[in-house]
């Protein structure tokens, strides 16, 4: 793999992501949802009894594969660097609100691409909202707003999250009584375990090397017109669309799409929240899992925030249904946007004070 350049790796990773996602759908995962980090987190929360909806309870082997694939690749390529200590509590809550936004849309940025690639035009509002949120994030970056700089940490910290991945895999295989596994609904729609795990490992390893990130690709283009990661994002869409067409899963339209609703305004706001928060923590939900595998403790804290959010969106009825967003979900999106703005404004003030102190 060393012979490939980073732009080539981004395209290869994008192709693998699109191909793997649609293949997982063909093998049993929910329609238009072969890969969805927010959905996987909701399933994991149910499996761990953090929420009580058995229909949404299953340890997704793909999620384990992403984490461990990243870890193995980082170790192999000597890119396993253990860092952390950058505004952990803020990152936790940004991760929480990212899942809130995903739940109101019904899908993470990867699922947004998959839904659009399968002809689901309700995802157009999500794309516009995500891009707008990322654009807002770039405005703050240009103003010098960043969370605290991370620092080097003892190596043992970096092994905790891969160890959690191994533990979840043991739970998935042995099925102890305290782990829930739904046999109806979305939890019952799953690809064969070994195939799903293998696809996750391959994509996780490739993503670690290439740095592919849905929000990162758009952010880099908006900031400095850098297109490396964006090519990977576009490749994901094209690959998924072509395979959806070939396999007969493509269905162009607004009405009757799987796991969708017609509340386009709230979809826009929800994905604005996802885009803005992802820029603030430097990566979409998928990227946070990959970074946690390569030793980024801050990304691991964000993943814990996402898992907590995944539990609450079910328990507090924040998740949208085909009838549209719930009242609770709408309020949660607005609270999340307010939280992001407050954090950004406070860090902007802090940046200004630091700047004045050096003059």
SEVEX-568226 format. One line per 4 residues: number of its first residue (from 1); their letters; for each residue x, y, z negated of N, C-alpha, C. Coordinates in steps of 0.05 Angstrom, whole numbers, plus 5000, padded with zeros to 4 digits. Atoms other than C-alpha are relative to their C-alpha. Layout:
! residues N
NUM> A> X Y Z X Y Z X Y Z  ...
END
This chain:
! residues 359
1> XXXX> 5016 4976 5000 5000 5000 5000 5017 5025 5000  4983 4976 5002 5060 5046 4991 5004 5013 5027  4996 4989 4973 5064 5055 5067 4978 5020 5008  5021 4981 4993 4999 5094 5068 5005 5027 4987
5> XXXX> 5000 4973 5011 4997 5169 5058 4974 5005 4985  5023 4995 5017 4948 5200 5009 4975 5005 5017  5024 4997 4984 4900 5224 5065 4989 4974 5010  5008 5026 4990 4899 5153 5093 4987 4984 4977
9> XXXX> 5011 5014 5023 4886 5125 5023 4972 5010 4993  5026 4989 5006 4828 5172 5012 4979 4990 5020  5018 5011 4980 4796 5149 5077 4995 4971 4996  5003 5028 5005 4809 5076 5061 4982 4996 4975
13> XXXX> 5017 5002 5025 4779 5086 4991 4971 5007 5006  5027 4993 4992 4719 5121 5021 4986 4978 5015  5011 5023 4985 4708 5064 5069 4993 4977 4982  5004 5022 5019 4715 5013 5014 4976 5006 4982
17> XXXX> 5022 4992 5018 4666 5052 4970 4973 4997 5015  5025 5002 4984 4613 5057 5025 4993 4971 5006  5004 5028 4993 4623 4985 5047 4992 4983 4976  5005 5015 5025 4624 4958 4976 4972 5006 4989
21> XXXX> 5026 4992 5012 4562 4997 4954 4977 4987 5016  5022 5011 4984 4518 4974 5012 5000 4970 4998  4998 5029 5003 4544 4903 5006 4987 4991 4974  5012 5006 5026 4525 4902 4933 4970 5001 5001
25> XXXX> 5029 4998 4997 4455 4924 4951 4989 4975 5015  5008 5024 4985 4450 4868 5003 5001 4975 4983  4996 5023 5017 4473 4819 4950 4982 5000 4975  5018 5001 5022 4421 4839 4899 4997 5025 4983
29> XXXX> 5003 4975 5015 4434 4908 4869 4976 5016 5010  5024 4984 4992 4375 4958 4871 5004 5015 5026  4999 4987 4974 4359 4990 4938 5012 5028 4997  4987 4974 4999 4402 5051 4955 5017 5005 4974
33> XXXX> 4987 4996 5025 4438 5039 4889 5021 4978 4995  4980 5020 5003 4494 4991 4902 5021 5008 4979  4981 4989 5020 4540 5036 4861 4987 5026 4989  5010 4975 5013 4513 5088 4812 5010 5000 4971
37> XXXX> 4988 5000 5027 4554 5106 4751 4979 5007 4978  5020 4993 5021 4495 5139 4714 4981 4976 4995  5017 5024 5003 4451 5078 4727 5014 4978 4985  4984 5020 5014 4507 5032 4705 5003 5006 4971
41> XXXX> 4997 4992 5028 4516 5072 4641 4973 4995 4985  5026 5006 5013 4441 5067 4627 4996 4970 4995  5001 5029 5004 4445 4992 4637 5017 4991 4977  4982 5008 5021 4505 4987 4592 4989 5008 4972
45> XXXX> 5011 4991 5025 4471 5028 4538 4978 4981 4990  5020 5020 5008 4413 4979 4539 5012 4974 4991  4987 5025 5007 4458 4919 4537 5012 5001 4972  4989 4996 5026 4491 4947 4475 4980 5008 4979
49> XXXX> 5022 4993 5018 4423 4962 4444 5001 5029 4991  5001 4971 5006 4434 5037 4446 4974 5012 5010  5027 4993 4992 4367 5042 4481 4985 4973 5003  5015 5025 5003 4310 4991 4479 4984 4992 5024
53> XXXX> 5014 5008 4975 4286 4986 4551 5014 4976 5012  4987 5025 4990 4302 4913 4568 5003 5000 5030  4999 4999 4970 4288 4927 4642 5024 5016 5010  4977 4984 4993 4348 4974 4641 5025 4991 4983
57> XXXX> 4979 5010 5018 4396 4929 4601 5016 4978 5014  4982 5020 4987 4455 4894 4634 5027 5012 5001  4973 4991 4997 4530 4900 4632 5009 4996 5029  4994 5001 4971 4547 4917 4704 5030 4993 5003
61> XXXX> 4971 5007 4996 4612 4881 4724 5014 5020 5018  4987 4980 4983 4625 4935 4776 5013 5022 4983  4989 4980 5018 4635 4985 4720 5026 4991 4987  4976 5012 5012 4685 4939 4686 5022 4999 5021
65> XXXX> 4980 5001 4979 4720 4930 4753 5012 5026 5006  4989 4974 4995 4728 5004 4764 5021 5007 4979  4982 4994 5022 4760 5012 4696 5026 4984 5001  4977 5018 5000 4806 4952 4699 5016 5002 5026
69> XXXX> 4985 4997 4975 4823 4961 4773 5018 5025 4999  4984 4976 5003 4847 5031 4757 5024 4995 4981  4978 5006 5020 4887 5006 4697 5022 4983 5013  4980 5018 4988 4922 4950 4736 5016 5015 5022
73> XXXX> 4986 4985 4979 4938 4997 4795 5019 5021 4987  4983 4980 5013 4964 5051 4748 5025 4988 4988  4977 5014 5011 5009 5001 4713 5019 4991 5022  4983 5010 4978 5034 4971 4778 5015 5022 5014
77> XXXX> 4988 4977 4986 5049 5039 4809 5014 5019 4982  4987 4983 5020 5078 5068 4745 4987 5027 4998  5015 4975 5002 5024 5121 4743 4982 4999 4975  5015 5002 5024 4997 5101 4675 5012 5020 4980
81> XXXX> 4990 4979 5017 5006 5165 4635 4979 5007 4979  5020 4997 5022 4972 5173 4567 5001 5029 4991  5003 4972 5008 4948 5244 4556 4973 5004 4987  5026 4993 5012 4892 5277 4517 5002 5025 4983
85> XXXX> 5000 4977 5019 4872 5329 4466 4989 5026 5012  5011 4976 4987 4837 5377 4514 4970 5003 4994  5028 4993 5007 4772 5403 4481 4982 4975 5000  5014 5026 5000 4746 5332 4464 4970 5003 4996
89> XXXX> 5029 4998 5006 4679 5353 4434 4985 5013 5023  5013 4987 4977 4663 5398 4494 4998 4980 5023  5000 5020 4979 4682 5343 4542 4978 4979 4995  5020 5019 5008 4637 5295 4504 4972 5010 5009
93> XXXX> 5027 4990 4994 4576 5340 4512 4997 5007 5030  5003 4997 4971 4592 5357 4585 4995 4973 5013  5006 5027 4990 4593 5282 4598 4971 4993 4994  5028 5005 5008 4526 5277 4561 4981 5014 5020
97> XXXX> 5018 4985 4983 4494 5332 4604 5003 4992 5030  4997 5010 4972 4523 5304 4669 4980 4977 5004  5019 5023 4998 4482 5240 4656 4971 5010 4999  5027 4988 5000 4421 5283 4640 4993 5009 5028
101> XXXX> 5005 4991 4973 4427 5316 4708 4997 4977 5020  5002 5023 4982 4438 5250 4743 4973 4986 4995  5025 5014 5006 4377 5220 4707 4976 5015 5011  5022 4984 4989 4332 5277 4730 4999 4997 5030
105> XXXX> 4999 5006 4971 4355 5267 4802 4994 4970 5005  4999 5029 4998 4357 5191 4791 5023 4991 5017  4976 5009 4986 4428 5179 4811 5024 5018 4996  4976 4985 5002 4500 5201 4806 5008 5010 5028
109> XXXX> 4992 4990 4974 4538 5236 4863 5005 4978 5021  4996 5022 4981 4556 5168 4894 4973 4990 5009  5027 5009 4992 4483 5146 4893 4987 5021 5018  5011 4978 4983 4465 5214 4923 5009 4995 5029
113> XXXX> 4990 5006 4973 4510 5197 4983 4987 4975 5011  5012 5025 4990 4482 5126 4988 4971 5004 5007  5028 4995 4994 4410 5151 4986 4998 5015 5026  5001 4984 4976 4424 5202 5040 5009 4983 5024
117> XXXX> 4990 5018 4979 4462 5150 5081 4979 4980 5009  5021 5019 4994 4401 5104 5078 4975 5014 5010  5022 4985 4988 4356 5160 5105 4982 5014 4980  5017 4987 5021 4328 5186 5039 5005 5030 5001
121> XXXX> 4997 4971 4998 4317 5260 5054 4995 5015 4975  5003 4986 5026 4299 5275 4982 5027 5006 4988  4973 4996 5010 4374 5272 4970 5013 5026 5011  4989 4975 4989 4385 5335 5012 5001 5021 4979
125> XXXX> 5001 4980 5021 4363 5379 4954 5023 4994 4980  4979 5007 5018 4413 5341 4911 5027 5009 5010  4975 4992 4988 4470 5354 4959 5003 5031 4998  4999 4971 5002 4453 5428 4961 5005 5009 4971
129> XXXX> 4996 4993 5028 4449 5431 4885 5028 4993 4991  4973 5008 5008 4515 5393 4876 5020 5020 5011  4981 4981 4988 4552 5439 4924 4998 5027 4987  5003 4974 5013 4522 5501 4891 5013 4999 4972
133> XXXX> 4988 5002 5026 4543 5476 4822 5031 5000 5002  4971 5001 4996 4614 5461 4848 5010 5028 5007  4992 4973 4993 4616 5530 4879 5001 5018 4976  4999 4985 5025 4598 5561 4812 5025 4993 4984
137> XXXX> 4976 5009 5014 4653 5520 4781 5025 5012 5011  4976 4988 4988 4704 5546 4831 5002 5030 4993  4999 4972 5008 4684 5617 4812 5014 5003 4973  4987 4999 5026 4704 5603 4741 5029 4993 5001
141> XXXX> 4972 5007 4997 4768 5570 4763 5016 5024 5010  4986 4977 4990 4787 5631 4803 5003 5022 4979  4998 4980 5022 4773 5673 4741 5019 4991 4978  4980 5010 5019 4824 5631 4704 4988 4985 4977
145> XXXX> 5013 5015 5022 4775 5590 4663 5007 4970 5002  4993 5028 5001 4802 5522 4643 4996 4991 4971  4999 5011 5027 4793 5477 4583 5029 4997 4991  4972 5001 5011 4854 5468 4538 5017 4980 5016
149> XXXX> 4981 5017 4986 4916 5437 4569 5004 4974 4983  4995 5025 5014 4924 5363 4552 5029 4997 4993  4973 5005 5008 4986 5336 4519 5006 4970 5000  4992 5028 5001 5025 5271 4518 4992 4988 4973
153> XXXX> 5009 5013 5024 4998 5221 4468 5013 4972 4998  4988 5026 5003 5024 5155 4439 4987 4980 5019  5009 5018 4979 5018 5099 4491 4976 4983 4991  5021 5018 5009 4972 5056 4448 4972 5011 5006
157> XXXX> 5026 4988 4994 4916 5106 4460 4989 4993 5027  5008 5006 4973 4915 5090 4534 4990 4972 5004  5009 5028 4997 4903 5016 4523 4972 4995 4989  5026 5005 5013 4839 5025 4484 4977 4997 5020
161> XXXX> 5022 5002 4981 4793 5037 4543 5001 4976 5018  4999 5025 4986 4819 4980 4585 4993 4976 4982  5007 5021 5019 4813 4936 4523 4969 4998 4997  5029 4999 5001 4740 4958 4518 4988 4986 5025
165> XXXX> 5009 5013 4975 4732 4936 4591 5002 4970 4998  4996 5029 5003 4760 4867 4575 4979 4989 4981  5020 5009 5020 4714 4862 4514 4972 4998 5013  5026 5000 4987 4653 4880 4556 4998 4976 5020
169> XXXX> 5000 5023 4982 4673 4827 4607 4996 4974 4984  5005 5024 5017 4676 4775 4551 4971 4998 4992  5029 5000 5007 4607 4796 4528 4983 4992 5023  5016 5006 4976 4581 4791 4599 5000 4970 5006
173> XXXX> 4997 5028 4993 4607 4721 4608 4988 4982 4978  5009 5017 5023 4592 4692 4538 4972 5006 4992  5028 4992 5006 4525 4729 4529 4993 4995 4970  5007 5002 5028 4526 4735 4453 4972 5011 4994
177> XXXX> 5028 4992 5005 4458 4746 4420 4995 5029 4997  5004 4971 5004 4470 4819 4404 5003 5016 5026  4999 4987 4974 4479 4835 4478 4975 4994 5016  5025 5003 4986 4415 4847 4516 5005 4997 5030
181> XXXX> 4999 5003 4970 4405 4825 4589 4972 4997 5010  5027 5000 4990 4340 4842 4623 4997 4981 5024  5005 5019 4978 4309 4791 4670 4977 5010 5018  5020 4987 4982 4258 4838 4702 5009 5029 5005
185> XXXX> 4993 4972 4994 4263 4907 4734 5028 5003 5011  4974 4994 4989 4328 4940 4754 5022 4982 4989  4979 5017 5012 4370 4898 4706 5001 4972 5013  5001 5027 4987 4348 4834 4742 5010 5002 5029
189> XXXX> 4990 4996 4972 4370 4864 4809 5030 5003 4999  4971 4999 5003 4443 4847 4809 5014 4981 5020  4983 5016 4982 4496 4820 4856 5013 4978 4983  4986 5020 5015 4533 4756 4836 5024 5011 4985
193> XXXX> 4981 4988 5018 4579 4770 4778 5029 5002 5011  4972 5000 4990 4646 4750 4809 5004 5018 5024  4997 4983 4977 4633 4786 4874 4999 5029 4992  5003 4973 5010 4610 4849 4838 5026 5009 4986
197> XXXX> 4975 4993 5014 4672 4847 4793 5023 5004 5020  4979 4998 4980 4718 4836 4853 4998 5026 5015  5004 4975 4985 4688 4895 4891 5008 5023 4982  4993 4979 5019 4695 4938 4828 5030 5003 4997
201> XXXX> 4971 4999 5003 4768 4919 4819 5014 5012 5024  4988 4990 4975 4785 4934 4892 4996 5030 5002  5006 4972 4998 4750 5001 4892 5014 5016 4978  4987 4987 5022 4778 5019 4823 5030 5004 5005
205> XXXX> 4972 4998 4994 4849 5005 4845 5006 5020 5022  4997 4980 4978 4842 5044 4910 4995 5028 4991  5007 4973 5009 4809 5103 4875 5022 5011 4982  4979 4991 5017 4865 5106 4825 5024 5011 5017
209> XXXX> 4978 4992 4983 4917 5111 4880 4994 5025 5016  5007 4978 4981 4879 5159 4925 4990 5025 4985  5011 4977 5014 4847 5203 4871 4972 5008 5010  5026 4993 4989 4780 5200 4907 4980 5008 4979
213> XXXX> 5020 4989 5018 4727 5241 4873 4980 5016 5017  5020 4987 4984 4661 5265 4902 5000 5030 4995  5000 4971 5005 4660 5332 4867 5027 5012 5005  4973 4990 4996 4736 5339 4871 5005 5006 5030
217> XXXX> 4996 4995 4972 4734 5333 4947 4987 5026 5009  5014 4975 4993 4683 5389 4953 5013 5024 4987  4987 4978 5014 4717 5432 4901 5026 5008 5014  4975 4993 4987 4785 5428 4935 4995 5015 5026
221> XXXX> 5006 4986 4975 4754 5448 5001 4991 5029 4995  5010 4973 5006 4717 5507 4971 5021 5018 4989  4979 4984 5013 4778 5530 4932 5022 5008 5020  4976 4995 4984 4835 5523 4981 4999 4988 5028
225> XXXX> 5004 5012 4973 4805 5490 5044 5017 4975 5003  4985 5025 4999 4842 5426 5026 4980 4977 5005  5020 5019 4990 4808 5367 5060 5006 4971 4994  4993 5028 5004 4843 5304 5037 4978 4983 4987
229> XXXX> 5021 5016 5014 4791 5280 4987 4973 5003 5014  5026 4996 4985 4734 5310 5028 4998 4979 5022  5001 5020 4979 4753 5263 5085 4991 4973 4988  5008 5025 5013 4745 5205 5036 4970 5000 4994
233> XXXX> 5029 4998 5006 4676 5230 5015 4983 4997 5025  5014 5002 4975 4654 5238 5087 5001 4971 5011  4997 5028 4991 4681 5168 5103 4981 4982 4985  5019 5015 5016 4639 5140 5046 4972 5002 5012
237> XXXX> 5027 4995 4989 4576 5171 5076 4997 4986 5027  5002 5012 4973 4591 5149 5148 4999 4969 4998  4999 5029 5003 4609 5078 5127 4974 4989 4989  5025 5009 5012 4547 5070 5083 4977 5003 5020
241> XXXX> 5022 4996 4981 4502 5099 5137 5001 4979 5023  4998 5019 4979 4528 5054 5192 4992 4972 4991  5006 5026 5010 4523 4992 5149 4970 4998 4992  5029 5000 5006 4453 5012 5126 4984 4996 5025
245> XXXX> 5013 5003 4975 4432 5018 5198 5002 4972 5011  4995 5026 4990 4463 4952 5218 4984 4979 4984  5013 5020 5017 4432 4915 5159 4970 5005 4997  5029 4995 5001 4363 4945 5168 4990 5015 4975
249> XXXX> 5007 4986 5024 4364 4986 5104 4995 5030 5005  5003 4971 4994 4361 5054 5138 4970 5006 5004  5028 4992 4998 4293 5088 5130 4998 5030 4997  5000 4971 5000 4291 5161 5149 4973 5012 4991
253> XXXX> 5025 4987 5008 4240 5203 5112 5002 5010 4971  5003 4990 5028 4217 5236 5047 4983 4982 4983  5020 5016 5015 4159 5192 5026 5009 4971 4995  4997 5028 5005 4164 5125 4992 5029 4990 4999
257> XXXX> 4972 5009 5002 4240 5123 4984 5005 4988 4972  4995 5013 5026 4267 5077 4929 5012 5019 4980  4989 4984 5022 4281 5111 4862 5004 5029 5007  4999 4972 4992 4264 5181 4886 4974 5013 4991
261> XXXX> 5024 4985 5006 4214 5236 4873 5000 5026 5017  5003 4977 4983 4189 5299 4907 5005 5027 4985  4994 4976 5015 4210 5349 4853 5026 5012 5009  4974 4991 4988 4262 5381 4898 5013 5023 4985
265> XXXX> 4988 4978 5015 4271 5444 4857 5015 4990 4975  4987 5010 5023 4288 5405 4795 5024 4982 5007  4977 5015 4989 4332 5358 4836 5024 5019 5005  4979 4980 4995 4371 5420 4858 5013 5009 4974
269> XXXX> 4989 4990 5025 4379 5446 4787 5015 4978 4985  4987 5023 5014 4397 5377 4759 5027 4995 5012  4975 5005 4988 4452 5367 4810 5019 5025 4999  4984 4977 5006 4475 5439 4800 5015 4996 4973
273> XXXX> 4988 5007 5026 4487 5418 4728 5022 4980 5003  4979 5021 4996 4525 5356 4750 5025 5012 5014  4978 4988 4985 4568 5396 4799 5017 5018 4982  4986 4981 5017 4585 5451 4750 5015 4987 4978
277> XXXX> 4987 5014 5023 4600 5405 4691 5023 4983 5010  4978 5017 4990 4642 5359 4735 5025 5016 5007  4977 4982 4994 4686 5417 4758 5014 5007 4973  4989 4992 5026 4695 5438 4685 5017 4978 4987
281> XXXX> 4985 5022 5012 4720 5369 4665 5018 4986 5020  4982 5010 4980 4758 5357 4730 4993 4972 5009  5006 5026 4988 4720 5299 4761 4971 4992 4996  5027 5010 5001 4653 5267 4776 4999 4976 4981
285> XXXX> 5001 5023 5018 4627 5209 4733 5017 4976 5009  4983 5021 4990 4662 5158 4778 5029 5006 4993  4972 4992 5005 4728 5196 4771 5007 4998 4971  4995 5002 5029 4721 5198 4695 5007 4972 4992
289> XXXX> 4995 5028 5006 4718 5122 4693 5028 4992 5010  4974 5006 4989 4779 5117 4738 5022 5012 4983  4980 4987 5016 4818 5167 4697 5003 4987 4973  4998 5014 5026 4801 5131 4632 5017 4975 5003
293> XXXX> 4984 5024 4996 4832 5068 4662 5029 5006 5003  4972 4994 4995 4897 5104 4679 5013 5014 4976  4988 4989 5024 4908 5131 4609 4991 5027 4991  5010 4973 5007 4869 5196 4607 4980 4998 4977
297> XXXX> 5017 5002 5023 4840 5198 4537 4976 5019 5001  5022 4981 4997 4799 5260 4552 4978 4989 5018  5020 5013 4982 4764 5223 4609 4986 4978 4985  5013 5020 5016 4751 5167 4560 4979 5011 4981
301> XXXX> 5019 4986 5017 4718 5215 4512 4975 5008 5016  5022 4993 4982 4676 5240 4570 4982 4976 5006  5016 5025 4995 4655 5168 4585 4983 4993 4976  5016 5004 5024 4632 5161 4513 4976 5019 5000
305> XXXX> 5022 4981 4998 4591 5224 4523 4980 4991 5021  5018 5009 4980 4562 5195 4587 4984 4976 4990  5014 5023 5011 4544 5130 4551 4979 5009 4980  5020 4989 5019 4510 5170 4496 4977 5013 5015
309> XXXX> 5021 4987 4983 4473 5211 4548 4982 4979 5013  5015 5021 4987 4452 5147 4583 4980 4987 4980  5019 5010 5020 4420 5122 4518 4978 5019 4995  5020 4980 5007 4384 5187 4504 4981 5005 5023
313> XXXX> 5019 4994 4978 4355 5196 4574 4978 4979 5001  5021 5020 5002 4318 5131 4564 4983 5003 4975  5014 4998 5025 4300 5139 4491 4982 5025 4998  5015 4975 5002 4278 5212 4497 4984 5006 5025
317> XXXX> 5016 4997 4975 4244 5202 4565 5008 5024 5016  4989 4978 4984 4289 5250 4601 5002 4992 5029  4996 5010 4973 4295 5206 4663 4975 5004 5017  5022 4996 4982 4252 5221 4723 4989 4973 5009
321> XXXX> 5012 5023 4987 4204 5171 4754 4991 5008 5028  5009 4994 4973 4173 5167 4823 4979 5022 4999  5020 4978 5003 4120 5216 4796 5013 5027 4997  4985 4975 5003 4174 5268 4785 5014 5003 4973
325> XXXX> 4986 4996 5025 4216 5297 4729 4980 5003 4976  5016 4997 5024 4188 5294 4658 5005 5028 4988  4997 4974 5013 4178 5357 4616 5026 5000 4984  4976 5002 5016 4233 5333 4569 5025 5002 5018
329> XXXX> 4977 4999 4982 4280 5323 4628 5006 5028 5010  4996 4973 4990 4268 5393 4654 5013 5018 4979  4988 4984 5022 4283 5424 4586 5029 4993 4996  4972 5010 5004 4346 5381 4580 5019 5011 5021
333> XXXX> 4983 4989 4979 4372 5405 4647 5006 5030 4995  4997 4972 5006 4361 5478 4628 5020 5004 4976  4982 4999 5023 4396 5466 4561 5029 4994 5009  4974 5007 4990 4454 5433 4598 5013 5023 5015
337> XXXX> 4989 4977 4985 4462 5492 4645 5008 5023 4982  4993 4979 5019 4461 5541 4587 5026 4993 4985  4976 5009 5014 4513 5499 4551 5025 5005 5017  4977 4997 4982 4559 5500 4612 5008 5030 5002
341> XXXX> 4994 4971 4997 4553 5576 4620 5012 5011 4974  4989 4991 5026 4566 5588 4545 5029 4992 4998  4973 5010 5001 4628 5544 4548 5018 5016 5019  4984 4986 4980 4654 5578 4611 5005 5028 4992
345> XXXX> 4997 4972 5009 4642 5648 4584 5019 5002 4976  4982 4999 5024 4677 5632 4518 5029 4994 5008  4973 5006 4991 4737 5602 4553 5011 5023 5017  4991 4977 4985 4739 5662 4599 5010 5022 4981
349> XXXX> 4991 4981 5020 4744 5707 4538 5026 4992 4988  4975 5010 5011 4798 5663 4509 5023 5003 5019  4980 4996 4979 4836 5666 4575 5009 5029 5001  4994 4972 5000 4831 5741 4574 5017 5009 4977
353> XXXX> 4984 4993 5024 4858 5746 4503 5028 4990 5003  4973 5011 4996 4916 5700 4521 5016 5018 5019  4986 4984 4981 4931 5743 4581 5009 5027 4988  4993 4974 5013 4931 5808 4540 5023 4996 4980
357> XXX> 4979 5004 5020 4975 5776 4487 5028 4997 5013  4975 5003 4986 5029 5764 4540 5010 5026 5013  4992 4974 4987 5030 5836 4565 5011 5020 4980
END
